[in-house]
Amino acid sequence: IAKQYCREVDFELYGKKRTAIGFENNGGGYELRSPDFKGSSSPKTTTFFNQQKNELTVFEGFFNFLSYQTIATDQTLPLTNLLVLNSLSFFQKEQSNMEKHDRIHLYLDNDTAGKKHTQMALQWSKKYVDQSHHYRQYKDLNQQLMQSPRITQRQSLHRGRHVCIVGSQLCFG
């Protein structure tokens, strides 16, 4: 799943060469994650997957999106358009785009900020559906998946380079 949506990104920061998992946004920038780095490249914006559907599923970050895709391979989940905010700061900016859909499924974090934005959306319209009850005992969908008994598979990104993802835990080899 990660191989389908992510790329290995080599970059230099403060004179140090780094390698990270990159998740591309619609502006051509990347959300970047490695064992010791969490950041993004410019421009920073959202990632939208248009499946030509009337419903939308919204995620705070790309690890929750990847977790959802992992769960979708095990279960039959309805096919919807998908929006990865890549930051809650884009939530209100995306309101008009979200509301072009008949129903909006929110998979935001179970923290103060995620709950605040979910409550805000529920006041905007009855189109919004809080889906956090599916992972109510966890911070987010990714943490729930990390706690489940799953077998991790290593996926080759480049000849001789491997990346392993277990929830939000990364390893490179």
N, C-alpha and C positions, 0 to 999 in steps of 0.2 A: 504494500500500500504506500509506504513512504517513497519507494522508488518511482511510483506513478506520479506523486505530487511534489516531491522534493528533489533538490539537487545538492551535490557536494559543491561548496563554494570556498575557494581559497582567496584570502585577502590579507592585507597588512594593516595593522593598527598599532600606532605608537612604536613603529619600527619592528614590530614582532609579527612574523608570518603565522597565520591561523588558518584552520580548516573548520568549517561549520556546516550544519545542515541548513539549507536555504529553502524557504517557502516563498514563492513569488507572489507578489500582489499585482493588482491590475494596472499599476503605474510603472511596472518594471523593476521596482525595488524588491528587497528580500527581507523576510524575518529570518534572523540568523540565530542558531543555537548550537552550542558545543558544551562539553563538560564544564568549561570554565568561562563561558561567554554567553550572554543573552542580550541581543540588540537587533538593530535593523539597518538597512542601507536606504538611501534616499532614492526615489521619493517613498515616503511611508503612507500607505493607504490600505484600503480593504481589498479582499479577494472575493470575487463573485463567480459562481459556476452556474451558468444558465442552462437548465435542463428542459426549458420550454414548459415549465409547470406553473400552476396557479398558487402553489404553496411554497413557502420559504422556510428553511431551517437556518438559524443564526447561532454562530459560535463566537466566543470571545477571542480565542486564539487557535493557532493551527494544530497544537497537540490535541485539543478537544475535537477538532475536525477529524484528525487522523484516527482518534479513538472511536469516533462515531462511524467512520468508514470501516474500522476493524470489526465493530459490533455488527454493522450492516452485513458483513460477509457471513456472520453466524445466524442472523435472524432476517426475517423479511421486514424491512423498514420501507415505508412509502417513499417513492422517488419524488424529491422536491428540488427546487432551486436551492443553492447553498451560498451562504454569506459568512465569510470569516472576517470579523472586524479588525483583527490584528491589534486592536487597542479599543478600550471602551470609550475613548475620546471621540471615536467615529460614530458612536451609537445614535446620537441625536441628528448628526449630519446625514445619516442614512435613513432617517425616518420616512421620508417621502418615497424612497426606493423600496423600503420594506413594505410600505402600505399599498404598493401596486399589486400585492398578492392578496388572495382571499383569506389566507391563514398564515400566521407567522409563528413558528415554533422556536422558543427561546431556550438555548442551552448555555446560560450564563453561569458564572461561578457562584457557589454558595458562600460568598464572602459579603462584606458590607456593600462594596461597590456593585457587585453583580446583582444582589438583591434590590438595591436602590434603583438600578436601571430596569430591572424586571418590573418592579412596582410602577415605575414611571410609564412603561409601555402598556401595562394593563389598564392604566388610567387613560391613555391615548385612545385605545380602541379595543373592542371585543375580539378583534382579529388575532390579537396576541395570545399565545398559550405558553404558560410557564411549564417547561419540561424538567425542571430541576428536581422534581419529586423522584425521578428515575435514579438519581444519585444523591439523595438527601443526606446520607450519612457521610458523604465525602465532600471535599472542597470543590471538585469538578468531575466531569465525565472521565477525564484522563486518570485521575487518582483512583476512581472506581475500577477502571480497567487494570491499573497497576496492581490493585489488591486481588484481582481475580486470578485463579490458577490457569494461566495461559503459558504456552510454550513459545519462547522467543526464537525467531528465525533471523539469521544473518543474511543480509542482502548485499550483493556486490553492486557498487555504484560505478567503479572503474576497475580495470584490470589490476589486481593486487591491492585494491583499497576496499574496505568493507565498513559498513556502518551498522550498528545494532541499536535498535530502539526498544526499550521496555518502558512503556508509559513515557514519562519525560526523562528517563535515564538514557544517556547516550554513551556509546563506546565506539571507538574507531580502531581499526586494525589494518 
